[in-house]
């Protein structure tokens, strides 16, 4: 996954239920939750659980 999250050094964890596909319109929607993975050089990586 790429995007502006890498600029913040935090990437959302995507669960299967966060993805939606409307077969009629072929519209794809991604709504990430609040659970994040921190990249190694993020200062918050040491204090956020599970990151």
Secondary structure by P-SEA (a helix, b strand, c coil): cccccccccbbbbbccccccccccccbbbbbbccbbbbccccccccccccc
